[in-house]
Amino acid sequence: MEITPTHPYYQQRLLGVDYGEKVTGFALFCPGQDPFPQPFGRSLAQGEKLCQEIAQLIKNEDVGRVVLGLPLMLDGQEGQQAQKVRHFGENLAKTIAPCPLSYHDETLTTEEAIHRMKQSPRYNFSVCWPEIDAWSAAIILEDFVRMA
């Protein structure tokens, strides 16, 4: 991914979050420094504990912005799941302030992560389910930076 110094997130460390009710995946990316977003693990925490984990990640990794995946329906509308993510995002934004929080459409990121794993010798051309959420977070970041 070619990033120039005029890109709005040039040299800014970004944390991608693929929020889930059971598992939340993370990815990191510094456009202009890193060649592409990298999966960065997952968490099984929920609620305030998850918000605190993310706040600690922001501190430890010197993150300048959090990008939270928003699960829109295929027609672009927000459904019940998107409302749950927005509610989580409101609590997260309070916990991580002053670090900014952005939402980005995460439609079909899991399917894309599955496809990429099946194409990769790193995963023996199969899906590694424990890493799927982190890969989805990486794809959210990739798309977010590309669309900026």
C-alpha positions, -999 to +999 in steps of 0.1 A: +000+000+000+016+032-012+012+061+014+026+095+008+033+123+033+001+141+023-021+112+035-042+123+065-029+093+086+007+094+075+030+082+103+000+079+127-002+046+145-037+031+141-054+004+161-081-016+143-108-032+164-132-059+151-156-060+180-175-091+188-198-103+215-174-132+222-141-123+206-126-090+196-097-088+172-070-062+170-046-050+143-020-022+141-008-001+112+013+030+108+008+042+072+040+054+056+061+033+080+045-002+078+039-019+045+004-030+055-017-036+086-008-065+108-030-086+130-023-080+167-042-106+187-076-108+202-094-105+235-122-125+251-130-096+275-163-077+274-177-044+285-155-021+307-128-047+309-124-047+271-124-009+271-096-010+296-076-035+276-079-013+245-068+017+265-037-002+276-030-012+240-032+025+230-007+034+257+017+005+251+017+009+213+015+047+211-017+046+191-030+079+177-064+067+165-088+037+170-108+024+141-138+004+152-154-019+126-192-012+121-212-041+108-235-026+082-260-046+063-253-053+026-276-024+017-255+000+038-281+003+066-274-001+103-291-031+119-292-043+155-256-055+155-244-020+143-263-004+172-246-028+197-212-017+182-221+019+184-231+015+221-198-002+228-180+026+208-196+053+230-183+036+261-149+030+245-146+066+234-151+078+270-124+054+282-098+062+256-102+100+254-085+120+241-075+093+215-100+097+186-123+069+176-135+064+140-161+039+127-155+021+095-178-003+076-166-039+082-190-056+058-176-089+045-142-085+063-145-120+078-151-135+044-121-116+031-100-128+060-110-164+053-101-160+016-067-145+024-059-173+048-069-199+023-044-183-002-016-182+023+012-208+028+016-192+063-017-209+072-011-240+052-038-227+028-065-232+054-084-210+079-069-204+114-100-196+133-083-182+165-067-155+143-097-146+121-109-116+142-074-100+142-072-105+104-106-089+101-094-059+121-064-057+097-087-056+067-108-029+084-076-008+089-065-014+053-098-002+039-100+027+063-066+040+052-074+034+015-107+053+017-092+084+036 
